[in-house]
Amino acid sequence: MSKTPNSLLRIEGFRKAEASLRLEGKDPNGTPLYESIKARIISGELTYEQGRSEILAYYTKAENAGPVTVGKMLTKEFLKPLNMSHDALGEAMGISRQDVENIICGIRRLSDDEARALADIFGTDEDFLRNLQMLQDRTVKRRK
């Protein structure tokens, strides 16, 4: 298959975007994101500026994500795998469903007593969730 002048221009455009990203320390070379964007630029679906923007958006999102929150950890690692409802967790902890939801959403912080209760329920170390809450508190404090 011969390369058309347009595809040669797109490949050259991709190489420019790639070099620019490397200079900024943002080269996801070899990752599925990178390969997908590369293919879309070469096919003409994206301009190299659009592809570069997608890669930068990915890095910006990753840089601003912050630490995993107590709520995300509870949901992804415990509640979903165990198919446990907020009602069931609240009952096991001795707090209301609303309190559980507020902790998960980050509206309310996890107390030391609640961290102990969760450690007992899920068989973890109580410092694990307590430390996660402290990291979350610091992140929120820095953003204010």
Chimera marker file (.cmm) of the C-alpha trace (Angstrom):
<marker_set name="trace">
<marker id="1" x="0.000" y="0.000" z="0.000" r="1" g="1" b="0" radius="0.5"/>
<marker id="2" x="1.524" y="3.314" z="-1.028" r="1" g="1" b="0" radius="0.5"/>
<marker id="3" x="1.317" y="6.299" z="1.217" r="1" g="1" b="0" radius="0.5"/>
<marker id="4" x="-0.631" y="9.232" z="-0.122" r="1" g="1" b="0" radius="0.5"/>
<marker id="5" x="0.624" y="12.804" z="0.329" r="1" g="1" b="0" radius="0.5"/>
<marker id="6" x="-2.110" y="13.311" z="2.942" r="1" g="1" b="0" radius="0.5"/>
<marker id="7" x="-1.107" y="10.262" z="4.985" r="1" g="1" b="0" radius="0.5"/>
<marker id="8" x="2.552" y="11.342" z="4.809" r="1" g="1" b="0" radius="0.5"/>
<marker id="9" x="1.553" y="14.769" z="6.139" r="1" g="1" b="0" radius="0.5"/>
<marker id="10" x="-0.465" y="13.133" z="8.946" r="1" g="1" b="0" radius="0.5"/>
<marker id="11" x="2.458" y="10.909" z="9.912" r="1" g="1" b="0" radius="0.5"/>
<marker id="12" x="4.758" y="13.946" z="9.941" r="1" g="1" b="0" radius="0.5"/>
<marker id="13" x="2.170" y="15.828" z="12.042" r="1" g="1" b="0" radius="0.5"/>
<marker id="14" x="2.037" y="12.930" z="14.467" r="1" g="1" b="0" radius="0.5"/>
<marker id="15" x="5.818" y="12.930" z="14.791" r="1" g="1" b="0" radius="0.5"/>
<marker id="16" x="5.740" y="16.657" z="15.617" r="1" g="1" b="0" radius="0.5"/>
<marker id="17" x="3.091" y="16.113" z="18.310" r="1" g="1" b="0" radius="0.5"/>
<marker id="18" x="5.081" y="13.181" z="19.675" r="1" g="1" b="0" radius="0.5"/>
<marker id="19" x="8.303" y="15.235" z="19.866" r="1" g="1" b="0" radius="0.5"/>
<marker id="20" x="6.451" y="18.085" z="21.571" r="1" g="1" b="0" radius="0.5"/>
<marker id="21" x="5.011" y="15.748" z="24.199" r="1" g="1" b="0" radius="0.5"/>
<marker id="22" x="8.424" y="14.186" z="24.866" r="1" g="1" b="0" radius="0.5"/>
<marker id="23" x="9.880" y="17.634" z="25.523" r="1" g="1" b="0" radius="0.5"/>
<marker id="24" x="7.189" y="18.162" z="28.164" r="1" g="1" b="0" radius="0.5"/>
<marker id="25" x="7.851" y="14.755" z="29.761" r="1" g="1" b="0" radius="0.5"/>
<marker id="26" x="4.439" y="13.476" z="28.679" r="1" g="1" b="0" radius="0.5"/>
<marker id="27" x="5.143" y="10.608" z="26.298" r="1" g="1" b="0" radius="0.5"/>
<marker id="28" x="2.819" y="7.640" z="26.827" r="1" g="1" b="0" radius="0.5"/>
<marker id="29" x="4.649" y="5.727" z="24.060" r="1" g="1" b="0" radius="0.5"/>
<marker id="30" x="3.462" y="2.123" z="23.807" r="1" g="1" b="0" radius="0.5"/>
<marker id="31" x="0.356" y="2.558" z="25.971" r="1" g="1" b="0" radius="0.5"/>
<marker id="32" x="-3.091" y="1.745" z="24.563" r="1" g="1" b="0" radius="0.5"/>
<marker id="33" x="-3.976" y="5.463" z="24.740" r="1" g="1" b="0" radius="0.5"/>
<marker id="34" x="-0.920" y="6.410" z="22.716" r="1" g="1" b="0" radius="0.5"/>
<marker id="35" x="-1.421" y="3.698" z="20.109" r="1" g="1" b="0" radius="0.5"/>
<marker id="36" x="-5.102" y="4.574" z="19.740" r="1" g="1" b="0" radius="0.5"/>
<marker id="37" x="-4.409" y="8.272" z="19.265" r="1" g="1" b="0" radius="0.5"/>
<marker id="38" x="-1.551" y="7.532" z="16.863" r="1" g="1" b="0" radius="0.5"/>
<marker id="39" x="-3.835" y="5.382" z="14.703" r="1" g="1" b="0" radius="0.5"/>
<marker id="40" x="-6.573" y="8.028" z="14.749" r="1" g="1" b="0" radius="0.5"/>
<marker id="41" x="-4.140" y="10.761" z="13.683" r="1" g="1" b="0" radius="0.5"/>
<marker id="42" x="-2.652" y="8.686" z="10.875" r="1" g="1" b="0" radius="0.5"/>
<marker id="43" x="-6.125" y="7.694" z="9.646" r="1" g="1" b="0" radius="0.5"/>
<marker id="44" x="-7.144" y="11.355" z="9.523" r="1" g="1" b="0" radius="0.5"/>
<marker id="45" x="-9.785" y="11.051" z="12.241" r="1" g="1" b="0" radius="0.5"/>
<marker id="46" x="-7.852" y="13.520" z="14.429" r="1" g="1" b="0" radius="0.5"/>
<marker id="47" x="-5.425" y="16.299" z="13.693" r="1" g="1" b="0" radius="0.5"/>
<marker id="48" x="-2.134" y="16.074" z="15.512" r="1" g="1" b="0" radius="0.5"/>
<marker id="49" x="-3.187" y="19.051" z="17.663" r="1" g="1" b="0" radius="0.5"/>
<marker id="50" x="-6.334" y="17.165" z="18.739" r="1" g="1" b="0" radius="0.5"/>
<marker id="51" x="-4.327" y="14.033" z="19.510" r="1" g="1" b="0" radius="0.5"/>
<marker id="52" x="-1.807" y="16.021" z="21.523" r="1" g="1" b="0" radius="0.5"/>
<marker id="53" x="-4.685" y="17.649" z="23.420" r="1" g="1" b="0" radius="0.5"/>
<marker id="54" x="-6.162" y="14.234" z="24.274" r="1" g="1" b="0" radius="0.5"/>
<marker id="55" x="-2.832" y="13.038" z="25.659" r="1" g="1" b="0" radius="0.5"/>
<marker id="56" x="-2.364" y="16.251" z="27.665" r="1" g="1" b="0" radius="0.5"/>
<marker id="57" x="-5.919" y="15.945" z="29.027" r="1" g="1" b="0" radius="0.5"/>
<marker id="58" x="-5.119" y="12.410" z="30.158" r="1" g="1" b="0" radius="0.5"/>
<marker id="59" x="-2.014" y="13.577" z="32.021" r="1" g="1" b="0" radius="0.5"/>
<marker id="60" x="-3.767" y="16.582" z="33.543" r="1" g="1" b="0" radius="0.5"/>
<marker id="61" x="-6.548" y="14.350" z="34.852" r="1" g="1" b="0" radius="0.5"/>
<marker id="62" x="-4.022" y="11.891" z="36.316" r="1" g="1" b="0" radius="0.5"/>
<marker id="63" x="-2.001" y="14.695" z="37.951" r="1" g="1" b="0" radius="0.5"/>
<marker id="64" x="-5.072" y="16.265" z="39.570" r="1" g="1" b="0" radius="0.5"/>
<marker id="65" x="-6.707" y="13.042" z="40.683" r="1" g="1" b="0" radius="0.5"/>
<marker id="66" x="-5.154" y="13.026" z="44.163" r="1" g="1" b="0" radius="0.5"/>
<marker id="67" x="-5.104" y="10.033" z="46.462" r="1" g="1" b="0" radius="0.5"/>
<marker id="68" x="-7.811" y="7.413" z="46.515" r="1" g="1" b="0" radius="0.5"/>
<marker id="69" x="-10.600" y="8.499" z="48.844" r="1" g="1" b="0" radius="0.5"/>
<marker id="70" x="-12.141" y="6.482" z="51.649" r="1" g="1" b="0" radius="0.5"/>
<marker id="71" x="-15.391" y="6.346" z="49.691" r="1" g="1" b="0" radius="0.5"/>
<marker id="72" x="-13.757" y="4.999" z="46.516" r="1" g="1" b="0" radius="0.5"/>
<marker id="73" x="-11.830" y="2.407" z="48.503" r="1" g="1" b="0" radius="0.5"/>
<marker id="74" x="-14.928" y="1.248" z="50.379" r="1" g="1" b="0" radius="0.5"/>
<marker id="75" x="-16.971" y="1.044" z="47.199" r="1" g="1" b="0" radius="0.5"/>
<marker id="76" x="-14.474" y="-0.587" z="44.831" r="1" g="1" b="0" radius="0.5"/>
<marker id="77" x="-12.623" y="-2.895" z="47.194" r="1" g="1" b="0" radius="0.5"/>
<marker id="78" x="-15.298" y="-3.919" z="49.674" r="1" g="1" b="0" radius="0.5"/>
<marker id="79" x="-18.925" y="-3.056" z="48.902" r="1" g="1" b="0" radius="0.5"/>
<marker id="80" x="-19.049" y="-4.008" z="45.211" r="1" g="1" b="0" radius="0.5"/>
<marker id="81" x="-17.069" y="-7.274" z="45.485" r="1" g="1" b="0" radius="0.5"/>
<marker id="82" x="-19.135" y="-8.334" z="48.497" r="1" g="1" b="0" radius="0.5"/>
<marker id="83" x="-22.370" y="-7.074" z="46.927" r="1" g="1" b="0" radius="0.5"/>
<marker id="84" x="-23.007" y="-5.181" z="50.169" r="1" g="1" b="0" radius="0.5"/>
<marker id="85" x="-25.549" y="-2.365" z="50.277" r="1" g="1" b="0" radius="0.5"/>
<marker id="86" x="-25.142" y="0.948" z="52.055" r="1" g="1" b="0" radius="0.5"/>
<marker id="87" x="-27.974" y="-0.131" z="54.365" r="1" g="1" b="0" radius="0.5"/>
<marker id="88" x="-26.162" y="-3.343" z="55.305" r="1" g="1" b="0" radius="0.5"/>
<marker id="89" x="-22.895" y="-1.501" z="55.925" r="1" g="1" b="0" radius="0.5"/>
<marker id="90" x="-24.618" y="1.137" z="58.040" r="1" g="1" b="0" radius="0.5"/>
<marker id="91" x="-26.321" y="-1.549" z="60.087" r="1" g="1" b="0" radius="0.5"/>
<marker id="92" x="-23.046" y="-3.431" z="60.606" r="1" g="1" b="0" radius="0.5"/>
<marker id="93" x="-21.297" y="-0.198" z="61.644" r="1" g="1" b="0" radius="0.5"/>
<marker id="94" x="-24.149" y="1.056" z="63.812" r="1" g="1" b="0" radius="0.5"/>
<marker id="95" x="-24.686" y="4.218" z="61.760" r="1" g="1" b="0" radius="0.5"/>
<marker id="96" x="-27.380" y="5.340" z="59.344" r="1" g="1" b="0" radius="0.5"/>
<marker id="97" x="-27.428" y="4.681" z="55.618" r="1" g="1" b="0" radius="0.5"/>
<marker id="98" x="-27.192" y="8.440" z="55.087" r="1" g="1" b="0" radius="0.5"/>
<marker id="99" x="-23.998" y="8.597" z="57.171" r="1" g="1" b="0" radius="0.5"/>
<marker id="100" x="-22.515" y="5.789" z="55.061" r="1" g="1" b="0" radius="0.5"/>
<marker id="101" x="-23.418" y="7.630" z="51.849" r="1" g="1" b="0" radius="0.5"/>
<marker id="102" x="-21.972" y="10.887" z="53.202" r="1" g="1" b="0" radius="0.5"/>
<marker id="103" x="-18.685" y="9.113" z="54.002" r="1" g="1" b="0" radius="0.5"/>
<marker id="104" x="-18.601" y="7.512" z="50.559" r="1" g="1" b="0" radius="0.5"/>
<marker id="105" x="-19.299" y="10.845" z="48.841" r="1" g="1" b="0" radius="0.5"/>
<marker id="106" x="-16.698" y="12.651" z="50.937" r="1" g="1" b="0" radius="0.5"/>
<marker id="107" x="-19.245" y="14.945" z="52.612" r="1" g="1" b="0" radius="0.5"/>
<marker id="108" x="-18.449" y="13.502" z="56.017" r="1" g="1" b="0" radius="0.5"/>
<marker id="109" x="-15.106" y="12.253" z="57.291" r="1" g="1" b="0" radius="0.5"/>
<marker id="110" x="-14.581" y="8.784" z="58.723" r="1" g="1" b="0" radius="0.5"/>
<marker id="111" x="-14.142" y="8.847" z="62.502" r="1" g="1" b="0" radius="0.5"/>
<marker id="112" x="-11.593" y="6.695" z="64.346" r="1" g="1" b="0" radius="0.5"/>
<marker id="113" x="-14.421" y="4.588" z="65.823" r="1" g="1" b="0" radius="0.5"/>
<marker id="114" x="-15.875" y="4.036" z="62.342" r="1" g="1" b="0" radius="0.5"/>
<marker id="115" x="-12.428" y="3.071" z="61.004" r="1" g="1" b="0" radius="0.5"/>
<marker id="116" x="-12.209" y="0.465" z="63.796" r="1" g="1" b="0" radius="0.5"/>
<marker id="117" x="-15.687" y="-0.826" z="62.968" r="1" g="1" b="0" radius="0.5"/>
<marker id="118" x="-14.808" y="-1.128" z="59.275" r="1" g="1" b="0" radius="0.5"/>
<marker id="119" x="-11.568" y="-2.923" z="60.126" r="1" g="1" b="0" radius="0.5"/>
<marker id="120" x="-13.567" y="-5.458" z="62.140" r="1" g="1" b="0" radius="0.5"/>
<marker id="121" x="-16.187" y="-5.877" z="59.409" r="1" g="1" b="0" radius="0.5"/>
<marker id="122" x="-13.744" y="-6.264" z="56.514" r="1" g="1" b="0" radius="0.5"/>
<marker id="123" x="-10.814" y="-7.847" z="58.347" r="1" g="1" b="0" radius="0.5"/>
<marker id="124" x="-8.361" y="-5.038" z="57.664" r="1" g="1" b="0" radius="0.5"/>
<marker id="125" x="-6.026" y="-3.032" z="59.846" r="1" g="1" b="0" radius="0.5"/>
<marker id="126" x="-7.838" y="-0.038" z="61.343" r="1" g="1" b="0" radius="0.5"/>
<marker id="127" x="-4.887" y="2.213" z="60.481" r="1" g="1" b="0" radius="0.5"/>
<marker id="128" x="-5.423" y="1.472" z="56.788" r="1" g="1" b="0" radius="0.5"/>
<marker id="129" x="-8.680" y="3.439" z="56.508" r="1" g="1" b="0" radius="0.5"/>
<marker id="130" x="-7.656" y="5.965" z="59.159" r="1" g="1" b="0" radius="0.5"/>
<marker id="131" x="-4.504" y="6.806" z="57.168" r="1" g="1" b="0" radius="0.5"/>
<marker id="132" x="-6.523" y="6.998" z="53.973" r="1" g="1" b="0" radius="0.5"/>
<marker id="133" x="-8.852" y="9.487" z="55.675" r="1" g="1" b="0" radius="0.5"/>
<marker id="134" x="-5.857" y="11.578" z="56.808" r="1" g="1" b="0" radius="0.5"/>
<marker id="135" x="-4.517" y="11.693" z="53.217" r="1" g="1" b="0" radius="0.5"/>
<marker id="136" x="-7.946" y="12.715" z="51.971" r="1" g="1" b="0" radius="0.5"/>
<marker id="137" x="-8.149" y="15.449" z="54.650" r="1" g="1" b="0" radius="0.5"/>
<marker id="138" x="-4.737" y="16.847" z="53.625" r="1" g="1" b="0" radius="0.5"/>
<marker id="139" x="-5.692" y="16.875" z="49.954" r="1" g="1" b="0" radius="0.5"/>
<marker id="140" x="-8.945" y="18.728" z="50.671" r="1" g="1" b="0" radius="0.5"/>
<marker id="141" x="-7.092" y="21.190" z="52.907" r="1" g="1" b="0" radius="0.5"/>
<marker id="142" x="-4.475" y="21.918" z="50.176" r="1" g="1" b="0" radius="0.5"/>
<marker id="143" x="-7.181" y="22.587" z="47.589" r="1" g="1" b="0" radius="0.5"/>
<marker id="144" x="-8.877" y="25.230" z="49.758" r="1" g="1" b="0" radius="0.5"/>
<link id1="1" id2="2" r="1" g="1" b="0" radius="0.2"/>
<link id1="2" id2="3" r="1" g="1" b="0" radius="0.2"/>
<link id1="3" id2="4" r="1" g="1" b="0" radius="0.2"/>
<link id1="4" id2="5" r="1" g="1" b="0" radius="0.2"/>
<link id1="5" id2="6" r="1" g="1" b="0" radius="0.2"/>
<link id1="6" id2="7" r="1" g="1" b="0" radius="0.2"/>
<link id1="7" id2="8" r="1" g="1" b="0" radius="0.2"/>
<link id1="8" id2="9" r="1" g="1" b="0" radius="0.2"/>
<link id1="9" id2="10" r="1" g="1" b="0" radius="0.2"/>
<link id1="10" id2="11" r="1" g="1" b="0" radius="0.2"/>
<link id1="11" id2="12" r="1" g="1" b="0" radius="0.2"/>
<link id1="12" id2="13" r="1" g="1" b="0" radius="0.2"/>
<link id1="13" id2="14" r="1" g="1" b="0" radius="0.2"/>
<link id1="14" id2="15" r="1" g="1" b="0" radius="0.2"/>
<link id1="15" id2="16" r="1" g="1" b="0" radius="0.2"/>
<link id1="16" id2="17" r="1" g="1" b="0" radius="0.2"/>
<link id1="17" id2="18" r="1" g="1" b="0" radius="0.2"/>
<link id1="18" id2="19" r="1" g="1" b="0" radius="0.2"/>
<link id1="19" id2="20" r="1" g="1" b="0" radius="0.2"/>
<link id1="20" id2="21" r="1" g="1" b="0" radius="0.2"/>
<link id1="21" id2="22" r="1" g="1" b="0" radius="0.2"/>
<link id1="22" id2="23" r="1" g="1" b="0" radius="0.2"/>
<link id1="23" id2="24" r="1" g="1" b="0" radius="0.2"/>
<link id1="24" id2="25" r="1" g="1" b="0" radius="0.2"/>
<link id1="25" id2="26" r="1" g="1" b="0" radius="0.2"/>
<link id1="26" id2="27" r="1" g="1" b="0" radius="0.2"/>
<link id1="27" id2="28" r="1" g="1" b="0" radius="0.2"/>
<link id1="28" id2="29" r="1" g="1" b="0" radius="0.2"/>
<link id1="29" id2="30" r="1" g="1" b="0" radius="0.2"/>
<link id1="30" id2="31" r="1" g="1" b="0" radius="0.2"/>
<link id1="31" id2="32" r="1" g="1" b="0" radius="0.2"/>
<link id1="32" id2="33" r="1" g="1" b="0" radius="0.2"/>
<link id1="33" id2="34" r="1" g="1" b="0" radius="0.2"/>
<link id1="34" id2="35" r="1" g="1" b="0" radius="0.2"/>
<link id1="35" id2="36" r="1" g="1" b="0" radius="0.2"/>
<link id1="36" id2="37" r="1" g="1" b="0" radius="0.2"/>
<link id1="37" id2="38" r="1" g="1" b="0" radius="0.2"/>
<link id1="38" id2="39" r="1" g="1" b="0" radius="0.2"/>
<link id1="39" id2="40" r="1" g="1" b="0" radius="0.2"/>
<link id1="40" id2="41" r="1" g="1" b="0" radius="0.2"/>
<link id1="41" id2="42" r="1" g="1" b="0" radius="0.2"/>
<link id1="42" id2="43" r="1" g="1" b="0" radius="0.2"/>
<link id1="43" id2="44" r="1" g="1" b="0" radius="0.2"/>
<link id1="44" id2="45" r="1" g="1" b="0" radius="0.2"/>
<link id1="45" id2="46" r="1" g="1" b="0" radius="0.2"/>
<link id1="46" id2="47" r="1" g="1" b="0" radius="0.2"/>
<link id1="47" id2="48" r="1" g="1" b="0" radius="0.2"/>
<link id1="48" id2="49" r="1" g="1" b="0" radius="0.2"/>
<link id1="49" id2="50" r="1" g="1" b="0" radius="0.2"/>
<link id1="50" id2="51" r="1" g="1" b="0" radius="0.2"/>
<link id1="51" id2="52" r="1" g="1" b="0" radius="0.2"/>
<link id1="52" id2="53" r="1" g="1" b="0" radius="0.2"/>
<link id1="53" id2="54" r="1" g="1" b="0" radius="0.2"/>
<link id1="54" id2="55" r="1" g="1" b="0" radius="0.2"/>
<link id1="55" id2="56" r="1" g="1" b="0" radius="0.2"/>
<link id1="56" id2="57" r="1" g="1" b="0" radius="0.2"/>
<link id1="57" id2="58" r="1" g="1" b="0" radius="0.2"/>
<link id1="58" id2="59" r="1" g="1" b="0" radius="0.2"/>
<link id1="59" id2="60" r="1" g="1" b="0" radius="0.2"/>
<link id1="60" id2="61" r="1" g="1" b="0" radius="0.2"/>
<link id1="61" id2="62" r="1" g="1" b="0" radius="0.2"/>
<link id1="62" id2="63" r="1" g="1" b="0" radius="0.2"/>
<link id1="63" id2="64" r="1" g="1" b="0" radius="0.2"/>
<link id1="64" id2="65" r="1" g="1" b="0" radius="0.2"/>
<link id1="65" id2="66" r="1" g="1" b="0" radius="0.2"/>
<link id1="66" id2="67" r="1" g="1" b="0" radius="0.2"/>
<link id1="67" id2="68" r="1" g="1" b="0" radius="0.2"/>
<link id1="68" id2="69" r="1" g="1" b="0" radius="0.2"/>
<link id1="69" id2="70" r="1" g="1" b="0" radius="0.2"/>
<link id1="70" id2="71" r="1" g="1" b="0" radius="0.2"/>
<link id1="71" id2="72" r="1" g="1" b="0" radius="0.2"/>
<link id1="72" id2="73" r="1" g="1" b="0" radius="0.2"/>
<link id1="73" id2="74" r="1" g="1" b="0" radius="0.2"/>
<link id1="74" id2="75" r="1" g="1" b="0" radius="0.2"/>
<link id1="75" id2="76" r="1" g="1" b="0" radius="0.2"/>
<link id1="76" id2="77" r="1" g="1" b="0" radius="0.2"/>
<link id1="77" id2="78" r="1" g="1" b="0" radius="0.2"/>
<link id1="78" id2="79" r="1" g="1" b="0" radius="0.2"/>
<link id1="79" id2="80" r="1" g="1" b="0" radius="0.2"/>
<link id1="80" id2="81" r="1" g="1" b="0" radius="0.2"/>
<link id1="81" id2="82" r="1" g="1" b="0" radius="0.2"/>
<link id1="82" id2="83" r="1" g="1" b="0" radius="0.2"/>
<link id1="83" id2="84" r="1" g="1" b="0" radius="0.2"/>
<link id1="84" id2="85" r="1" g="1" b="0" radius="0.2"/>
<link id1="85" id2="86" r="1" g="1" b="0" radius="0.2"/>
<link id1="86" id2="87" r="1" g="1" b="0" radius="0.2"/>
<link id1="87" id2="88" r="1" g="1" b="0" radius="0.2"/>
<link id1="88" id2="89" r="1" g="1" b="0" radius="0.2"/>
<link id1="89" id2="90" r="1" g="1" b="0" radius="0.2"/>
<link id1="90" id2="91" r="1" g="1" b="0" radius="0.2"/>
<link id1="91" id2="92" r="1" g="1" b="0" radius="0.2"/>
<link id1="92" id2="93" r="1" g="1" b="0" radius="0.2"/>
<link id1="93" id2="94" r="1" g="1" b="0" radius="0.2"/>
<link id1="94" id2="95" r="1" g="1" b="0" radius="0.2"/>
<link id1="95" id2="96" r="1" g="1" b="0" radius="0.2"/>
<link id1="96" id2="97" r="1" g="1" b="0" radius="0.2"/>
<link id1="97" id2="98" r="1" g="1" b="0" radius="0.2"/>
<link id1="98" id2="99" r="1" g="1" b="0" radius="0.2"/>
<link id1="99" id2="100" r="1" g="1" b="0" radius="0.2"/>
<link id1="100" id2="101" r="1" g="1" b="0" radius="0.2"/>
<link id1="101" id2="102" r="1" g="1" b="0" radius="0.2"/>
<link id1="102" id2="103" r="1" g="1" b="0" radius="0.2"/>
<link id1="103" id2="104" r="1" g="1" b="0" radius="0.2"/>
<link id1="104" id2="105" r="1" g="1" b="0" radius="0.2"/>
<link id1="105" id2="106" r="1" g="1" b="0" radius="0.2"/>
<link id1="106" id2="107" r="1" g="1" b="0" radius="0.2"/>
<link id1="107" id2="108" r="1" g="1" b="0" radius="0.2"/>
<link id1="108" id2="109" r="1" g="1" b="0" radius="0.2"/>
<link id1="109" id2="110" r="1" g="1" b="0" radius="0.2"/>
<link id1="110" id2="111" r="1" g="1" b="0" radius="0.2"/>
<link id1="111" id2="112" r="1" g="1" b="0" radius="0.2"/>
<link id1="112" id2="113" r="1" g="1" b="0" radius="0.2"/>
<link id1="113" id2="114" r="1" g="1" b="0" radius="0.2"/>
<link id1="114" id2="115" r="1" g="1" b="0" radius="0.2"/>
<link id1="115" id2="116" r="1" g="1" b="0" radius="0.2"/>
<link id1="116" id2="117" r="1" g="1" b="0" radius="0.2"/>
<link id1="117" id2="118" r="1" g="1" b="0" radius="0.2"/>
<link id1="118" id2="119" r="1" g="1" b="0" radius="0.2"/>
<link id1="119" id2="120" r="1" g="1" b="0" radius="0.2"/>
<link id1="120" id2="121" r="1" g="1" b="0" radius="0.2"/>
<link id1="121" id2="122" r="1" g="1" b="0" radius="0.2"/>
<link id1="122" id2="123" r="1" g="1" b="0" radius="0.2"/>
<link id1="123" id2="124" r="1" g="1" b="0" radius="0.2"/>
<link id1="124" id2="125" r="1" g="1" b="0" radius="0.2"/>
<link id1="125" id2="126" r="1" g="1" b="0" radius="0.2"/>
<link id1="126" id2="127" r="1" g="1" b="0" radius="0.2"/>
<link id1="127" id2="128" r="1" g="1" b="0" radius="0.2"/>
<link id1="128" id2="129" r="1" g="1" b="0" radius="0.2"/>
<link id1="129" id2="130" r="1" g="1" b="0" radius="0.2"/>
<link id1="130" id2="131" r="1" g="1" b="0" radius="0.2"/>
<link id1="131" id2="132" r="1" g="1" b="0" radius="0.2"/>
<link id1="132" id2="133" r="1" g="1" b="0" radius="0.2"/>
<link id1="133" id2="134" r="1" g="1" b="0" radius="0.2"/>
<link id1="134" id2="135" r="1" g="1" b="0" radius="0.2"/>
<link id1="135" id2="136" r="1" g="1" b="0" radius="0.2"/>
<link id1="136" id2="137" r="1" g="1" b="0" radius="0.2"/>
<link id1="137" id2="138" r="1" g="1" b="0" radius="0.2"/>
<link id1="138" id2="139" r="1" g="1" b="0" radius="0.2"/>
<link id1="139" id2="140" r="1" g="1" b="0" radius="0.2"/>
<link id1="140" id2="141" r="1" g="1" b="0" radius="0.2"/>
<link id1="141" id2="142" r="1" g="1" b="0" radius="0.2"/>
<link id1="142" id2="143" r="1" g="1" b="0" radius="0.2"/>
<link id1="143" id2="144" r="1" g="1" b="0" radius="0.2"/>
</marker_set>
